[in-house]
Amino acid sequence: FYEGAQLVLWTTEESKSSAEKAIETAKIYSEAVNMARDLANEPGSVCTPTALIKKGQELEAELGLKLEVWDQERLVQDRCVGLVAVGAGSENPPCMFTLTYEPSEESEIHLVLVGKGVTFDTGGISIKPADKMPLMRADMAGAAAVLGAIQIIGRLKPDIKVTAIVVSAENSPDGKAMRPGDIIVYRNGKSVHIDNTDAEGRLILADGLIQAGLIRATHILDVATLTGAASRALGPSF
């Protein structure tokens, strides 16, 4: 729509109430989609892990959600080794945070949404080709989608408990960056041998999935941008 345009919906008196509710619900969904899209389109110099925390704080204030933040010091203390390793080569420190929606009555279901938030992905030491590098600002689209989802949930107020977990880091080459051949050991005892530092998404998602288990998720959905692997498995989409 151009500026100043109006949308007129004709309805019967009997269906007016349901139509107004449908419009309001559509507005809630569309605003969340646009918020997630705007986040994913921001350059990596603007949308850093710290900027994602700020967005979480805004949603906490607006919707009454419960926010818990893991800064770099706490990530080290709690042995969130994937986030620490991936973020080691960047000046922008990694983070993890949760946003929890609690319904008015106790819920047996606890849905946890885990979003990959690599705010810029150079590939690290296993650096990516230069021609696709500008698109890597959107490697945090999984986190953006999860933040959009919890915004919708906070406004629609379903009768189940939902927690969004955002795991965020910038993957950059540096003297302190993780190397191919490194081995990291997660707090659940699982060890990972790093063969390619451009496979960073699964490393940070593992920290989020472990946290989902610790907060007793009954259902888990993780969202990530893994387009390279998808196209190799399924072919290009036209």
N, C-alpha and C positions, 0 to 999 in steps of 0.2 A: 504494500500500500504506500502511496505517496503521502507526504505530510499533510495532515488535515482531512484525510479520507475517513469516511465513516462506514461501518458495517451495520446493515439493518437486517435483522432476522424476524421474519414473519412467523407467528405461531398462534395457536388457538389459546383461549383463556385457560382451558383444562390442562394444557401441556406447558404453560408458561413457567411454572415452578421447576419442572424437570429440565426445561431448556436452559433456564438461568443457572441451574446447578451444573449442567453439562458444559456451559460456557466457562464458568468459574474453574471447573476441573481442567478444561483444555488450556486455560490461561496459566494455571499452576504448572502443568507439564511443559508448555512452550517456554515459559520463563526459565525453567530449570535447564531445558535443552540449550537455550541461548546462552545461559551462564556457562555451561560446560563447554560450548563451542568457543565462546570468547576466551576462556582460560586456555584452551588448547591452541588457539591462534596467537597467543602472546609470545613474544620472543623470549629466549632463555635468559636474557639479561633482566627481564621483568618478572617472569614467572619462575621464581626460584623455590626451593623447598620452604624457605621462610615465608614466601608470599602465599604458598598453599596453607600454611598454618594460619596466616592472617585471614584467609577466606573461611577457614574453619571457625575462627573466633567470631567472624561476622554471623555465621549461621548459628552458632551457640547463642549469641545475643538476641538474634531475631526470633529464633524458634524454641528457645529454652532447652536446647540439647545439652548433654553432658560432654564436655571436651576434656580429653587427657592427652598430654603432649610428651613425647620422648625427644629431647634435644640430643646433641651428639654425646654429651657427658653421660646421660642416662642410657643411650644406646650401648655405649661401651660397658657401663655398669651391668646392664641386663643381658649382655652378650648377644646383641642383635648384630651378628658378625657380617651378614650379607649387606646390610645398609652401610655399616662402617667401611667395609672393603670397597664397595662401589663408589662411595663418596670420598674416599681417601685422597683422590687426585684433584679435587675441586676446592676452590676458595669458599664455595657455598656449602655449608655443612648439611649433612643428611638429617632426616627427621622421620618420625612416625607419629601419627596421632589418631585418636579414635573420637568419633562423634556418636553418641548413643541416644536413641529415642526410646522412651519408656511409655507404654500405654497406661491408661488410667487404672486398669485392672491387671493383675499379674498374668504374665504370658508364659505358657509352656514352650512356645517357639521362640528361639533367639536366632534370627537371620543375621548373618554377618557378611558384609560386602567388603571385599579387599580390592583396592585399586592401585595399580602400578603408576608411580609418579616420577618417572625419570625426566626431569625438567629440561635436560638437554643431553643427548647421547652421541658423543663423538665416537663411541666404540671403545674408548680407553686406549690402552697400549695396542690392542688389535683394532687399529683405527679404521673408520669407514671410508669408502670412496667419497671424494669431495663433491661430486655432482648431486648426491642425495642428502648431503649434510644439513642444508637449511631446513629440511622437513623434520629433522630430529628434535625440534622444539616441541613437537606434538607427541613425544614418547611418554607424556604424562596424561594422555587422553583417558586412560583407565581410571586414574585418580579423579579427573574432571567428571567422568561419568558417575562415579560413586558419590561425589559431592552433589551432583545434580539429583541423584536418586534420594539421598538423605534429605535434601531440600524439599522434594516432593513429599516424602514420608512425614517430615516435620509439619507440613502444611495440611496434608490430608488426614493425618492422625489415625492410622490403622490400629487394629487391636492386637498387634504382635510387636514384640521387642525387636528393634533393628539397630545394629551398630555398623557404622562405616569405618573401615581402617584404611588410612592412606599411608603408604610407604613411599618415601620420596628421597631422591638423591640426584646429583648431577654426575654423569660418567665422563671423566676427563683424564687425559694422559698427563702425568706429572711424575716427579721423582718419588712421590709417596704413593702413587697409584698401585693398585693390585696388578700382578703380573701373571701371564700364562705360566702354569706350573704351580702356583700357590695353592695351598690347602687351607680351608677354613672349617672350623668345627662349630656347629650351631648349638644352642643351649639345650636342645633335645637330644644331643649326642650324635647327630648325623654329621658326617664329614663330606665336604665337596671339594673335588679337585678341579681347579679352574683351568680349562683348556683354552678358552677364548674369552677375553674380557668383554666382548660385545654380546655375550650371553648374560648380561647383567640383570635383566628383568626377573628371571627366576630366582636369582640370589636375594633380591629384596622382597619378592613376594613370599619367599619361604619364611622370612621374619614375620610378615603379616599373618600368614597361615598358622604359624606357631602361636602367635598372640590370639588368634581366633579360637584355637583350642583351649588356651588358658582361660579365656572368658566364657567358656562353656557354650560355644555355638552349637545349635542343633542343625543348622543348615548354613552352608558357606558357598558364596559365589565370588569368584575372583575375575577381575576385568583388566585386560592388558592389551597393549599394542605389540603384537608379535607378527607383523605383516610379512616379514621376510620368510619366516618359517611356514606361514600359512600358504604363501604363493608357491613355495617349493613343494609343499605337500599336495595342494589342490589345483595349482595352475593359476594363470592370471584371470582376472574378472573383467569383462567388457560390458 
